[in-house]
């Protein structure tokens, strides 16, 4: 397996734990799920930008933050769409639905970050 993918997975575990922990906290506090995703995404972007850029892709150029944010906007809307779809299909447990989406959204995030944000 490629070293960059391994780093992405390890940093992704850290970032995912941080982001999902915030999402679960906001759901627990009673926030409507789009707001829970929004707030956890905003806070996660700030945390993830530095960890992902520096530790995975070896880039610390703050000018890349706008592309990085665009990736998170895309994954935010994908997340909301699929949470809505799961709810529409009768899966009302947002904790499980959010957890199920972690791996596919992580794959989308890796590809967008590698080829759009941190490309050389």
Biopython code that builds the backbone (N, CA, C, O; Angstrom):
import numpy as np
from Bio.PDB.StructureBuilder import StructureBuilder

atoms = [
    (1, "UNK", "N", (0.851, -1.179, 0.000)),
    (1, "UNK", "CA", (0.000, 0.000, 0.000)),
    (1, "UNK", "C", (0.897, 1.244, 0.000)),
    (1, "UNK", "O", (1.930, 1.277, 0.668)),
    (2, "UNK", "N", (0.504, 2.219, -0.726)),
    (2, "UNK", "CA", (1.216, 3.483, -0.857)),
    (2, "UNK", "C", (1.346, 4.172, 0.509)),
    (2, "UNK", "O", (0.379, 4.214, 1.270)),
    (3, "UNK", "N", (2.531, 4.710, 0.825)),
    (3, "UNK", "CA", (2.774, 5.382, 2.112)),
    (3, "UNK", "C", (1.836, 6.562, 2.311)),
    (3, "UNK", "O", (1.403, 6.829, 3.432)),
    (4, "UNK", "N", (1.521, 7.270, 1.234)),
    (4, "UNK", "CA", (0.631, 8.419, 1.338)),
    (4, "UNK", "C", (-0.781, 7.989, 1.745)),
    (4, "UNK", "O", (-1.449, 8.674, 2.519)),
    (5, "UNK", "N", (-1.220, 6.863, 1.221)),
    (5, "UNK", "CA", (-2.544, 6.351, 1.591)),
    (5, "UNK", "C", (-2.560, 5.935, 3.055)),
    (5, "UNK", "O", (-3.538, 6.176, 3.762)),
    (6, "UNK", "N", (-1.477, 5.309, 3.512)),
    (6, "UNK", "CA", (-1.388, 4.917, 4.925)),
    (6, "UNK", "C", (-1.428, 6.154, 5.822)),
    (6, "UNK", "O", (-2.140, 6.176, 6.826)),
    (7, "UNK", "N", (-0.661, 7.184, 5.454)),
    (7, "UNK", "CA", (-0.691, 8.437, 6.224)),
    (7, "UNK", "C", (-2.085, 9.040, 6.205)),
    (7, "UNK", "O", (-2.578, 9.519, 7.226)),
    (8, "UNK", "N", (-2.723, 9.014, 5.026)),
    (8, "UNK", "CA", (-4.078, 9.551, 4.914)),
    (8, "UNK", "C", (-5.020, 8.816, 5.850)),
    (8, "UNK", "O", (-5.846, 9.435, 6.520)),
    (9, "UNK", "N", (-4.897, 7.497, 5.897)),
    (9, "UNK", "CA", (-5.758, 6.693, 6.764)),
    (9, "UNK", "C", (-5.519, 7.044, 8.227)),
    (9, "UNK", "O", (-6.472, 7.239, 8.981)),
    (10, "UNK", "N", (-4.248, 7.125, 8.636)),
    (10, "UNK", "CA", (-3.943, 7.431, 10.035)),
    (10, "UNK", "C", (-4.389, 8.839, 10.427)),
    (10, "UNK", "O", (-5.014, 9.033, 11.470)),
    (11, "UNK", "N", (-4.064, 9.815, 9.586)),
    (11, "UNK", "CA", (-4.501, 11.183, 9.864)),
    (11, "UNK", "C", (-6.019, 11.262, 9.735)),
    (11, "UNK", "O", (-6.679, 11.997, 10.470)),
    (12, "UNK", "N", (-6.556, 10.503, 8.800)),
    (12, "UNK", "CA", (-8.012, 10.457, 8.634)),
    (12, "UNK", "C", (-8.720, 9.919, 9.863)),
    (12, "UNK", "O", (-9.804, 10.386, 10.215)),
    (13, "UNK", "N", (-8.116, 8.940, 10.516)),
    (13, "UNK", "CA", (-8.697, 8.409, 11.752)),
    (13, "UNK", "C", (-8.746, 9.510, 12.812)),
    (13, "UNK", "O", (-9.757, 9.693, 13.492)),
    (14, "UNK", "N", (-7.644, 10.233, 12.938)),
    (14, "UNK", "CA", (-7.607, 11.353, 13.883)),
    (14, "UNK", "C", (-8.661, 12.402, 13.515)),
    (14, "UNK", "O", (-9.443, 12.827, 14.366)),
    (15, "UNK", "N", (-8.677, 12.814, 12.255)),
    (15, "UNK", "CA", (-9.618, 13.842, 11.813)),
    (15, "UNK", "C", (-11.064, 13.371, 11.899)),
    (15, "UNK", "O", (-11.955, 14.137, 12.268)),
    (16, "UNK", "N", (-11.289, 12.106, 11.555)),
    (16, "UNK", "CA", (-12.641, 11.555, 11.601)),
    (16, "UNK", "C", (-13.137, 11.466, 13.036)),
    (16, "UNK", "O", (-14.294, 11.776, 13.323)),
    (17, "UNK", "N", (-12.264, 11.044, 13.926)),
    (17, "UNK", "CA", (-12.636, 10.980, 15.339)),
    (17, "UNK", "C", (-13.033, 12.365, 15.839)),
    (17, "UNK", "O", (-14.030, 12.527, 16.541)),
    (18, "UNK", "N", (-12.236, 13.352, 15.464)),
    (18, "UNK", "CA", (-12.524, 14.731, 15.840)),
    (18, "UNK", "C", (-13.866, 15.184, 15.243)),
    (18, "UNK", "O", (-14.730, 15.686, 15.962)),
    (19, "UNK", "N", (-14.030, 15.006, 13.938)),
    (19, "UNK", "CA", (-15.244, 15.466, 13.250)),
    (19, "UNK", "C", (-16.489, 14.710, 13.662)),
    (19, "UNK", "O", (-17.524, 15.321, 13.930)),
    (20, "UNK", "N", (-16.405, 13.378, 13.718)),
    (20, "UNK", "CA", (-17.570, 12.592, 14.113)),
    (20, "UNK", "C", (-17.921, 12.832, 15.572)),
    (20, "UNK", "O", (-19.094, 12.849, 15.946)),
    (21, "UNK", "N", (-16.889, 13.016, 16.394)),
    (21, "UNK", "CA", (-17.149, 13.335, 17.803)),
    (21, "UNK", "C", (-17.939, 14.627, 17.945)),
    (21, "UNK", "O", (-18.865, 14.716, 18.752)),
    (22, "UNK", "N", (-17.566, 15.626, 17.152)),
    (22, "UNK", "CA", (-18.330, 16.879, 17.165)),
    (22, "UNK", "C", (-19.745, 16.671, 16.644)),
    (22, "UNK", "O", (-20.703, 17.174, 17.232)),
    (23, "UNK", "N", (-19.886, 15.925, 15.531)),
    (23, "UNK", "CA", (-21.206, 15.634, 14.961)),
    (23, "UNK", "C", (-22.096, 14.958, 16.008)),
    (23, "UNK", "O", (-23.232, 15.377, 16.230)),
    (24, "UNK", "N", (-21.572, 13.910, 16.646)),
    (24, "UNK", "CA", (-22.349, 13.182, 17.651)),
    (24, "UNK", "C", (-22.709, 14.077, 18.830)),
    (24, "UNK", "O", (-23.821, 13.998, 19.352)),
    (25, "UNK", "N", (-21.778, 14.927, 19.251)),
    (25, "UNK", "CA", (-22.044, 15.861, 20.337)),
    (25, "UNK", "C", (-23.180, 16.815, 19.965)),
    (25, "UNK", "O", (-24.087, 17.049, 20.765)),
    (26, "UNK", "N", (-23.128, 17.362, 18.755)),
    (26, "UNK", "CA", (-24.166, 18.298, 18.324)),
    (26, "UNK", "C", (-25.526, 17.612, 18.198)),
    (26, "UNK", "O", (-26.545, 18.201, 18.558)),
    (27, "UNK", "N", (-25.558, 16.377, 17.692)),
    (27, "UNK", "CA", (-26.815, 15.614, 17.633)),
    (27, "UNK", "C", (-27.333, 15.382, 19.054)),
    (27, "UNK", "O", (-28.521, 15.556, 19.324)),
    (28, "UNK", "N", (-26.441, 14.993, 19.948)),
    (28, "UNK", "CA", (-26.805, 14.758, 21.345)),
    (28, "UNK", "C", (-27.387, 16.018, 21.984)),
    (28, "UNK", "O", (-28.324, 15.949, 22.780)),
    (29, "UNK", "N", (-26.821, 17.166, 21.625)),
    (29, "UNK", "CA", (-27.303, 18.441, 22.162)),
    (29, "UNK", "C", (-28.617, 18.889, 21.534)),
    (29, "UNK", "O", (-29.188, 19.904, 21.934)),
    (30, "UNK", "N", (-29.103, 18.118, 20.534)),
    (30, "UNK", "CA", (-30.402, 18.387, 19.948)),
    (30, "UNK", "C", (-30.382, 19.223, 18.680)),
    (30, "UNK", "O", (-31.436, 19.670, 18.228)),
    (31, "UNK", "N", (-29.222, 19.444, 18.099)),
    (31, "UNK", "CA", (-29.167, 20.208, 16.854)),
    (31, "UNK", "C", (-29.768, 19.389, 15.719)),
    (31, "UNK", "O", (-29.613, 18.169, 15.666)),
    (32, "UNK", "N", (-30.447, 20.068, 14.824)),
    (32, "UNK", "CA", (-30.979, 19.457, 13.610)),
    (32, "UNK", "C", (-29.788, 18.971, 12.786)),
    (32, "UNK", "O", (-28.781, 19.674, 12.696)),
    (33, "UNK", "N", (-29.881, 17.769, 12.174)),
    (33, "UNK", "CA", (-28.709, 17.142, 11.570)),
    (33, "UNK", "C", (-27.974, 17.992, 10.530)),
    (33, "UNK", "O", (-26.746, 17.916, 10.490)),
    (34, "UNK", "N", (-28.640, 18.807, 9.676)),
    (34, "UNK", "CA", (-27.832, 19.639, 8.770)),
    (34, "UNK", "C", (-26.941, 20.636, 9.519)),
    (34, "UNK", "O", (-25.823, 20.919, 9.088)),
    (35, "UNK", "N", (-27.437, 21.164, 10.637)),
    (35, "UNK", "CA", (-26.618, 22.084, 11.430)),
    (35, "UNK", "C", (-25.496, 21.340, 12.137)),
    (35, "UNK", "O", (-24.382, 21.853, 12.249)),
    (36, "UNK", "N", (-25.782, 20.136, 12.614)),
    (36, "UNK", "CA", (-24.740, 19.330, 13.258)),
    (36, "UNK", "C", (-23.612, 19.034, 12.274)),
    (36, "UNK", "O", (-22.436, 19.100, 12.631)),
    (37, "UNK", "N", (-23.975, 18.707, 11.038)),
    (37, "UNK", "CA", (-22.961, 18.453, 10.008)),
    (37, "UNK", "C", (-22.216, 19.742, 9.676)),
    (37, "UNK", "O", (-20.992, 19.737, 9.543)),
    (38, "UNK", "N", (-22.949, 20.845, 9.544)),
    (38, "UNK", "CA", (-22.333, 22.124, 9.197)),
    (38, "UNK", "C", (-21.297, 22.540, 10.242)),
    (38, "UNK", "O", (-20.155, 22.845, 9.900)),
    (39, "UNK", "N", (-21.694, 22.552, 11.503)),
    (39, "UNK", "CA", (-20.784, 23.003, 12.559)),
    (39, "UNK", "C", (-19.590, 22.065, 12.721)),
    (39, "UNK", "O", (-18.461, 22.525, 12.894)),
    (40, "UNK", "N", (-19.829, 20.751, 12.666)),
    (40, "UNK", "CA", (-18.710, 19.821, 12.794)),
    (40, "UNK", "C", (-17.791, 19.922, 11.573)),
    (40, "UNK", "O", (-16.583, 19.715, 11.690)),
    (41, "UNK", "N", (-18.349, 20.232, 10.421)),
    (41, "UNK", "CA", (-17.533, 20.392, 9.216)),
    (41, "UNK", "C", (-16.674, 21.649, 9.294)),
    (41, "UNK", "O", (-15.487, 21.606, 8.970)),
    (42, "UNK", "N", (-17.254, 22.758, 9.715)),
    (42, "UNK", "CA", (-16.494, 24.008, 9.817)),
    (42, "UNK", "C", (-15.320, 23.852, 10.781)),
    (42, "UNK", "O", (-14.190, 24.217, 10.459)),
    (43, "UNK", "N", (-15.596, 23.309, 11.957)),
    (43, "UNK", "CA", (-14.526, 23.117, 12.937)),
    (43, "UNK", "C", (-13.520, 22.070, 12.451)),
    (43, "UNK", "O", (-12.317, 22.197, 12.678)),
    (44, "UNK", "N", (-14.026, 21.047, 11.788)),
    (44, "UNK", "CA", (-13.157, 20.007, 11.256)),
    (44, "UNK", "C", (-12.231, 20.513, 10.160)),
    (44, "UNK", "O", (-11.077, 20.092, 10.079)),
    (45, "UNK", "N", (-12.726, 21.413, 9.316)),
    (45, "UNK", "CA", (-11.907, 21.963, 8.234)),
    (45, "UNK", "C", (-10.676, 22.652, 8.800)),
    (45, "UNK", "O", (-9.568, 22.458, 8.300)),
    (46, "UNK", "N", (-10.857, 23.432, 9.807)),
    (46, "UNK", "CA", (-9.735, 24.156, 10.398)),
    (46, "UNK", "C", (-8.692, 23.199, 10.977)),
    (46, "UNK", "O", (-7.489, 23.400, 10.809)),
    (47, "UNK", "N", (-9.160, 22.177, 11.648)),
    (47, "UNK", "CA", (-8.275, 21.175, 12.239)),
    (47, "UNK", "C", (-7.624, 20.319, 11.154)),
    (47, "UNK", "O", (-6.421, 20.060, 11.193)),
    (48, "UNK", "N", (-8.425, 19.887, 10.193)),
    (48, "UNK", "CA", (-7.972, 18.950, 9.167)),
    (48, "UNK", "C", (-7.008, 19.564, 8.158)),
    (48, "UNK", "O", (-6.121, 18.874, 7.654)),
    (49, "UNK", "N", (-7.168, 20.844, 7.858)),
    (49, "UNK", "CA", (-6.337, 21.475, 6.837)),
    (49, "UNK", "C", (-4.856, 21.319, 7.165)),
    (49, "UNK", "O", (-4.058, 20.923, 6.314)),
    (50, "UNK", "N", (-4.509, 21.627, 8.376)),
    (50, "UNK", "CA", (-3.102, 21.542, 8.769)),
    (50, "UNK", "C", (-2.629, 20.092, 8.885)),
    (50, "UNK", "O", (-1.541, 19.759, 8.416)),
    (51, "UNK", "N", (-3.427, 19.237, 9.497)),
    (51, "UNK", "CA", (-2.985, 17.852, 9.653)),
    (51, "UNK", "C", (-2.879, 17.149, 8.300)),
    (51, "UNK", "O", (-1.907, 16.442, 8.038)),
    (52, "UNK", "N", (-3.871, 17.344, 7.453)),
    (52, "UNK", "CA", (-3.867, 16.689, 6.142)),
    (52, "UNK", "C", (-2.765, 17.252, 5.253)),
    (52, "UNK", "O", (-1.999, 16.495, 4.656)),
    (53, "UNK", "N", (-2.682, 18.563, 5.165)),
    (53, "UNK", "CA", (-1.693, 19.191, 4.293)),
    (53, "UNK", "C", (-0.270, 18.848, 4.685)),
    (53, "UNK", "O", (0.536, 18.456, 3.842)),
    (54, "UNK", "N", (0.032, 18.994, 5.943)),
    (54, "UNK", "CA", (1.416, 18.806, 6.407)),
    (54, "UNK", "C", (1.782, 17.330, 6.523)),
    (54, "UNK", "O", (2.817, 16.911, 6.005)),
    (55, "UNK", "N", (0.960, 16.547, 7.186)),
    (55, "UNK", "CA", (1.318, 15.164, 7.494)),
    (55, "UNK", "C", (1.111, 14.197, 6.332)),
    (55, "UNK", "O", (1.838, 13.210, 6.217)),
    (56, "UNK", "N", (0.141, 14.463, 5.478)),
    (56, "UNK", "CA", (-0.155, 13.523, 4.391)),
    (56, "UNK", "C", (0.484, 13.954, 3.076)),
    (56, "UNK", "O", (1.132, 13.156, 2.399)),
    (57, "UNK", "N", (0.296, 15.224, 2.723)),
    (57, "UNK", "CA", (0.721, 15.677, 1.402)),
    (57, "UNK", "C", (1.980, 16.544, 1.435)),
    (57, "UNK", "O", (2.457, 16.972, 0.385)),
    (58, "UNK", "N", (2.524, 16.807, 2.626)),
    (58, "UNK", "CA", (3.757, 17.570, 2.749)),
    (58, "UNK", "C", (3.649, 19.002, 2.273)),
    (58, "UNK", "O", (4.633, 19.584, 1.816)),
    (59, "UNK", "N", (2.471, 19.569, 2.374)),
    (59, "UNK", "CA", (2.249, 20.948, 1.934)),
    (59, "UNK", "C", (1.656, 21.740, 3.097)),
    (59, "UNK", "O", (0.736, 21.270, 3.766)),
    (60, "UNK", "N", (2.176, 22.925, 3.334)),
    (60, "UNK", "CA", (1.631, 23.760, 4.407)),
    (60, "UNK", "C", (1.283, 25.154, 3.899)),
    (60, "UNK", "O", (1.226, 26.106, 4.677)),
    (61, "UNK", "N", (1.054, 25.271, 2.607)),
    (61, "UNK", "CA", (0.712, 26.536, 1.977)),
    (61, "UNK", "C", (-0.713, 26.936, 2.372)),
    (61, "UNK", "O", (-1.685, 26.296, 1.971)),
    (62, "UNK", "N", (-0.817, 28.005, 3.164)),
    (62, "UNK", "CA", (-2.139, 28.459, 3.622)),
    (62, "UNK", "C", (-3.031, 28.912, 2.478)),
    (62, "UNK", "O", (-4.250, 28.982, 2.638)),
    (63, "UNK", "N", (-2.448, 29.222, 1.329)),
    (63, "UNK", "CA", (-3.234, 29.630, 0.166)),
    (63, "UNK", "C", (-4.111, 28.516, -0.392)),
    (63, "UNK", "O", (-5.018, 28.772, -1.185)),
    (64, "UNK", "N", (-3.841, 27.288, 0.020)),
    (64, "UNK", "CA", (-4.634, 26.151, -0.453)),
    (64, "UNK", "C", (-5.925, 25.968, 0.337)),
    (64, "UNK", "O", (-6.738, 25.105, 0.003)),
    (65, "UNK", "N", (-6.118, 26.759, 1.363)),
    (65, "UNK", "CA", (-7.292, 26.610, 2.228)),
    (65, "UNK", "C", (-8.601, 26.750, 1.462)),
    (65, "UNK", "O", (-9.588, 26.098, 1.805)),
    (66, "UNK", "N", (-8.627, 27.590, 0.430)),
    (66, "UNK", "CA", (-9.878, 27.798, -0.304)),
    (66, "UNK", "C", (-10.261, 26.559, -1.107)),
    (66, "UNK", "O", (-11.437, 26.200, -1.163)),
    (67, "UNK", "N", (-9.290, 25.907, -1.724)),
    (67, "UNK", "CA", (-9.573, 24.644, -2.417)),
    (67, "UNK", "C", (-9.986, 23.575, -1.406)),
    (67, "UNK", "O", (-10.913, 22.800, -1.638)),
    (68, "UNK", "N", (-9.277, 23.556, -0.289)),
    (68, "UNK", "CA", (-9.576, 22.594, 0.766)),
    (68, "UNK", "C", (-11.009, 22.790, 1.260)),
    (68, "UNK", "O", (-11.741, 21.823, 1.469)),
    (69, "UNK", "N", (-11.398, 24.045, 1.443)),
    (69, "UNK", "CA", (-12.762, 24.345, 1.885)),
    (69, "UNK", "C", (-13.780, 23.898, 0.837)),
    (69, "UNK", "O", (-14.859, 23.421, 1.188)),
    (70, "UNK", "N", (-13.451, 24.045, -0.432)),
    (70, "UNK", "CA", (-14.353, 23.600, -1.491)),
    (70, "UNK", "C", (-14.574, 22.091, -1.417)),
    (70, "UNK", "O", (-15.688, 21.612, -1.627)),
    (71, "UNK", "N", (-13.519, 21.350, -1.121)),
    (71, "UNK", "CA", (-13.657, 19.902, -0.949)),
    (71, "UNK", "C", (-14.640, 19.613, 0.183)),
    (71, "UNK", "O", (-15.480, 18.721, 0.070)),
    (72, "UNK", "N", (-14.533, 20.361, 1.259)),
    (72, "UNK", "CA", (-15.433, 20.137, 2.382)),
    (72, "UNK", "C", (-16.857, 20.588, 2.086)),
    (72, "UNK", "O", (-17.808, 20.012, 2.615)),
    (73, "UNK", "N", (-17.016, 21.591, 1.266)),
    (73, "UNK", "CA", (-18.370, 21.991, 0.842)),
    (73, "UNK", "C", (-18.995, 20.864, 0.028)),
    (73, "UNK", "O", (-20.164, 20.527, 0.216)),
    (74, "UNK", "N", (-18.218, 20.292, -0.865)),
    (74, "UNK", "CA", (-18.714, 19.172, -1.676)),
    (74, "UNK", "C", (-19.085, 17.987, -0.784)),
    (74, "UNK", "O", (-20.161, 17.407, -0.933)),
    (75, "UNK", "N", (-18.189, 17.626, 0.145)),
    (75, "UNK", "CA", (-18.483, 16.482, 1.007)),
    (75, "UNK", "C", (-19.627, 16.791, 1.978)),
    (75, "UNK", "O", (-20.370, 15.889, 2.364)),
    (76, "UNK", "N", (-19.773, 18.058, 2.373)),
    (76, "UNK", "CA", (-20.906, 18.460, 3.221)),
    (76, "UNK", "C", (-22.224, 18.166, 2.507)),
    (76, "UNK", "O", (-23.121, 17.545, 3.077)),
    (77, "UNK", "N", (-22.335, 18.616, 1.255)),
    (77, "UNK", "CA", (-23.588, 18.416, 0.528)),
    (77, "UNK", "C", (-23.819, 16.940, 0.210)),
    (77, "UNK", "O", (-24.963, 16.484, 0.211)),
    (78, "UNK", "N", (-22.761, 16.195, -0.059)),
    (78, "UNK", "CA", (-22.921, 14.753, -0.239)),
    (78, "UNK", "C", (-23.418, 14.108, 1.055)),
    (78, "UNK", "O", (-24.310, 13.261, 1.035)),
    (79, "UNK", "N", (-22.834, 14.517, 2.170)),
    (79, "UNK", "CA", (-23.232, 13.997, 3.478)),
    (79, "UNK", "C", (-24.700, 14.301, 3.766)),
    (79, "UNK", "O", (-25.453, 13.410, 4.159)),
    (80, "UNK", "N", (-25.101, 15.535, 3.575)),
    (80, "UNK", "CA", (-26.497, 15.925, 3.817)),
    (80, "UNK", "C", (-27.440, 15.143, 2.913)),
    (80, "UNK", "O", (-28.477, 14.654, 3.360)),
    (81, "UNK", "N", (-27.074, 15.028, 1.635)),
    (81, "UNK", "CA", (-27.923, 14.298, 0.697)),
    (81, "UNK", "C", (-28.117, 12.856, 1.145)),
    (81, "UNK", "O", (-29.243, 12.361, 1.187)),
    (82, "UNK", "N", (-27.010, 12.177, 1.484)),
    (82, "UNK", "CA", (-27.130, 10.772, 1.855)),
    (82, "UNK", "C", (-27.789, 10.588, 3.224)),
    (82, "UNK", "O", (-28.488, 9.595, 3.430)),
    (83, "UNK", "N", (-27.589, 11.512, 4.162)),
    (83, "UNK", "CA", (-28.331, 11.443, 5.429)),
    (83, "UNK", "C", (-29.827, 11.605, 5.172)),
    (83, "UNK", "O", (-30.647, 10.890, 5.747)),
    (84, "UNK", "N", (-30.170, 12.550, 4.305)),
    (84, "UNK", "CA", (-31.580, 12.737, 3.926)),
    (84, "UNK", "C", (-32.125, 11.478, 3.269)),
    (84, "UNK", "O", (-33.229, 11.036, 3.586)),
    (85, "UNK", "N", (-31.340, 10.893, 2.342)),
    (85, "UNK", "CA", (-31.769, 9.688, 1.640)),
    (85, "UNK", "C", (-31.993, 8.537, 2.620)),
    (85, "UNK", "O", (-33.000, 7.834, 2.534)),
    (86, "UNK", "N", (-31.055, 8.344, 3.552)),
    (86, "UNK", "CA", (-31.225, 7.282, 4.553)),
    (86, "UNK", "C", (-32.486, 7.523, 5.375)),
    (86, "UNK", "O", (-33.244, 6.592, 5.646)),
    (87, "UNK", "N", (-32.705, 8.766, 5.767)),
    (87, "UNK", "CA", (-33.900, 9.113, 6.549)),
    (87, "UNK", "C", (-35.154, 8.841, 5.729)),
    (87, "UNK", "O", (-36.126, 8.288, 6.244)),
    (88, "UNK", "N", (-35.136, 9.224, 4.463)),
    (88, "UNK", "CA", (-36.265, 9.011, 3.559)),
    (88, "UNK", "C", (-36.550, 7.529, 3.380)),
    (88, "UNK", "O", (-37.705, 7.125, 3.247)),
    (89, "UNK", "N", (-35.485, 6.709, 3.376)),
    (89, "UNK", "CA", (-35.623, 5.258, 3.244)),
    (89, "UNK", "C", (-36.025, 4.581, 4.556)),
    (89, "UNK", "O", (-36.220, 3.366, 4.597)),
    (90, "UNK", "N", (-36.147, 5.375, 5.633)),
    (90, "UNK", "CA", (-36.614, 4.835, 6.902)),
    (90, "UNK", "C", (-35.538, 4.576, 7.934)),
    (90, "UNK", "O", (-35.832, 4.070, 9.017)),
    (91, "UNK", "N", (-34.297, 4.912, 7.620)),
    (91, "UNK", "CA", (-33.211, 4.756, 8.595)),
    (91, "UNK", "C", (-33.092, 6.056, 9.383)),
    (91, "UNK", "O", (-32.405, 6.986, 8.962)),
    (92, "UNK", "N", (-33.761, 6.113, 10.519)),
    (92, "UNK", "CA", (-33.852, 7.357, 11.279)),
    (92, "UNK", "C", (-32.701, 7.580, 12.257)),
    (92, "UNK", "O", (-32.598, 8.658, 12.842)),
    (93, "UNK", "N", (-31.851, 6.605, 12.445)),
    (93, "UNK", "CA", (-30.755, 6.746, 13.410)),
    (93, "UNK", "C", (-29.596, 7.508, 12.759)),
    (93, "UNK", "O", (-28.836, 6.948, 11.969)),
    (94, "UNK", "N", (-29.475, 8.787, 13.104)),
    (94, "UNK", "CA", (-28.449, 9.640, 12.509)),
    (94, "UNK", "C", (-27.036, 9.219, 12.921)),
    (94, "UNK", "O", (-26.085, 9.443, 12.173)),
    (95, "UNK", "N", (-26.888, 8.610, 14.107)),
    (95, "UNK", "CA", (-25.574, 8.150, 14.543)),
    (95, "UNK", "C", (-25.048, 7.063, 13.590)),
    (95, "UNK", "O", (-23.911, 7.127, 13.123)),
    (96, "UNK", "N", (-25.890, 6.080, 13.319)),
    (96, "UNK", "CA", (-25.492, 4.979, 12.445)),
    (96, "UNK", "C", (-25.344, 5.468, 11.003)),
    (96, "UNK", "O", (-24.381, 5.111, 10.325)),
    (97, "UNK", "N", (-26.275, 6.270, 10.541)),
    (97, "UNK", "CA", (-26.200, 6.781, 9.172)),
    (97, "UNK", "C", (-24.923, 7.588, 8.961)),
    (97, "UNK", "O", (-24.243, 7.427, 7.948)),
    (98, "UNK", "N", (-24.602, 8.450, 9.911)),
    (98, "UNK", "CA", (-23.376, 9.232, 9.823)),
    (98, "UNK", "C", (-22.148, 8.351, 9.832)),
    (98, "UNK", "O", (-21.178, 8.631, 9.127)),
    (99, "UNK", "N", (-22.175, 7.283, 10.627)),
    (99, "UNK", "CA", (-21.054, 6.356, 10.710)),
    (99, "UNK", "C", (-20.875, 5.590, 9.397)),
    (99, "UNK", "O", (-19.749, 5.401, 8.937)),
    (100, "UNK", "N", (-21.977, 5.151, 8.798)),
    (100, "UNK", "CA", (-21.937, 4.407, 7.537)),
    (100, "UNK", "C", (-21.316, 5.241, 6.424)),
    (100, "UNK", "O", (-20.652, 4.700, 5.540)),
    (101, "UNK", "N", (-21.526, 6.541, 6.460)),
    (101, "UNK", "CA", (-21.028, 7.432, 5.412)),
    (101, "UNK", "C", (-19.542, 7.775, 5.557)),
    (101, "UNK", "O", (-18.960, 8.355, 4.641)),
    (102, "UNK", "N", (-18.927, 7.436, 6.668)),
    (102, "UNK", "CA", (-17.535, 7.828, 6.902)),
    (102, "UNK", "C", (-16.580, 7.325, 5.822)),
    (102, "UNK", "O", (-15.783, 8.108, 5.305)),
    (103, "UNK", "N", (-16.637, 6.055, 5.475)),
    (103, "UNK", "CA", (-15.666, 5.487, 4.529)),
    (103, "UNK", "C", (-15.875, 6.014, 3.106)),
    (103, "UNK", "O", (-14.905, 6.445, 2.482)),
    (104, "UNK", "N", (-17.095, 5.999, 2.568)),
    (104, "UNK", "CA", (-17.230, 6.528, 1.203)),
    (104, "UNK", "C", (-16.890, 8.011, 1.100)),
    (104, "UNK", "O", (-16.295, 8.438, 0.110)),
    (105, "UNK", "N", (-17.254, 8.794, 2.098)),
    (105, "UNK", "CA", (-16.920, 10.218, 2.057)),
    (105, "UNK", "C", (-15.418, 10.443, 2.253)),
    (105, "UNK", "O", (-14.863, 11.399, 1.711)),
    (106, "UNK", "N", (-14.763, 9.582, 3.013)),
    (106, "UNK", "CA", (-13.306, 9.672, 3.160)),
    (106, "UNK", "C", (-12.619, 9.396, 1.825)),
    (106, "UNK", "O", (-11.632, 10.050, 1.490)),
    (107, "UNK", "N", (-13.129, 8.441, 1.071)),
    (107, "UNK", "CA", (-12.545, 8.136, -0.242)),
    (107, "UNK", "C", (-12.696, 9.326, -1.187)),
    (107, "UNK", "O", (-11.754, 9.687, -1.893)),
    (108, "UNK", "N", (-13.863, 9.923, -1.198)),
    (108, "UNK", "CA", (-14.089, 11.119, -2.031)),
    (108, "UNK", "C", (-13.133, 12.228, -1.597)),
    (108, "UNK", "O", (-12.526, 12.893, -2.437)),
    (109, "UNK", "N", (-13.004, 12.425, -0.298)),
    (109, "UNK", "CA", (-12.126, 13.458, 0.235)),
    (109, "UNK", "C", (-10.670, 13.229, -0.170)),
    (109, "UNK", "O", (-9.988, 14.171, -0.576)),
    (110, "UNK", "N", (-10.190, 11.996, -0.065)),
    (110, "UNK", "CA", (-8.802, 11.701, -0.441)),
    (110, "UNK", "C", (-8.552, 12.049, -1.904)),
    (110, "UNK", "O", (-7.576, 12.722, -2.235)),
    (111, "UNK", "N", (-9.426, 11.593, -2.759)),
    (111, "UNK", "CA", (-9.237, 11.826, -4.195)),
    (111, "UNK", "C", (-9.268, 13.317, -4.528)),
    (111, "UNK", "O", (-8.439, 13.801, -5.298)),
    (112, "UNK", "N", (-10.207, 14.030, -3.959)),
    (112, "UNK", "CA", (-10.285, 15.472, -4.225)),
    (112, "UNK", "C", (-9.072, 16.210, -3.654)),
    (112, "UNK", "O", (-8.538, 17.115, -4.296)),
    (113, "UNK", "N", (-8.640, 15.830, -2.461)),
    (113, "UNK", "CA", (-7.464, 16.476, -1.875)),
    (113, "UNK", "C", (-6.198, 16.165, -2.664)),
    (113, "UNK", "O", (-5.381, 17.054, -2.907)),
    (114, "UNK", "N", (-6.038, 14.928, -3.058)),
    (114, "UNK", "CA", (-4.827, 14.525, -3.786)),
    (114, "UNK", "C", (-4.740, 15.191, -5.157)),
    (114, "UNK", "O", (-3.680, 15.688, -5.536)),
    (115, "UNK", "N", (-5.832, 15.207, -5.893)),
    (115, "UNK", "CA", (-5.775, 15.663, -7.278)),
    (115, "UNK", "C", (-6.246, 17.095, -7.505)),
    (115, "UNK", "O", (-6.034, 17.650, -8.583)),
    (116, "UNK", "N", (-6.882, 17.698, -6.505)),
    (116, "UNK", "CA", (-7.370, 19.074, -6.673)),
    (116, "UNK", "C", (-6.682, 20.057, -5.727)),
    (116, "UNK", "O", (-6.271, 21.138, -6.149)),
    (117, "UNK", "N", (-6.556, 19.692, -4.461)),
    (117, "UNK", "CA", (-6.031, 20.633, -3.461)),
    (117, "UNK", "C", (-4.512, 20.594, -3.385)),
    (117, "UNK", "O", (-3.856, 21.608, -3.626)),
    (118, "UNK", "N", (-3.950, 19.454, -3.056)),
    (118, "UNK", "CA", (-2.528, 19.351, -2.749)),
    (118, "UNK", "C", (-1.695, 18.787, -3.896)),
    (118, "UNK", "O", (-0.590, 18.292, -3.676)),
    (119, "UNK", "N", (-2.209, 18.857, -5.089)),
    (119, "UNK", "CA", (-1.442, 18.354, -6.236)),
    (119, "UNK", "C", (-0.183, 19.180, -6.418)),
    (119, "UNK", "O", (-0.143, 20.355, -6.053)),
    (120, "UNK", "N", (0.814, 18.579, -6.967)),
    (120, "UNK", "CA", (2.088, 19.288, -7.181)),
    (120, "UNK", "C", (2.191, 19.719, -8.621)),
    (120, "UNK", "O", (3.185, 20.330, -9.012)),
]
sb = StructureBuilder()
sb.init_structure("model")
sb.init_model(0)
sb.init_chain("A")
sb.init_seg("    ")
for serial, (resi, resn, name, xyz) in enumerate(atoms, 1):
    if name == "N":
        sb.init_residue(resn, " ", resi, " ")
    sb.init_atom(name, np.array(xyz, "f"), 0.0, 1.0, " ", f" {name:<3s}", serial, name[0])
structure = sb.get_structure()
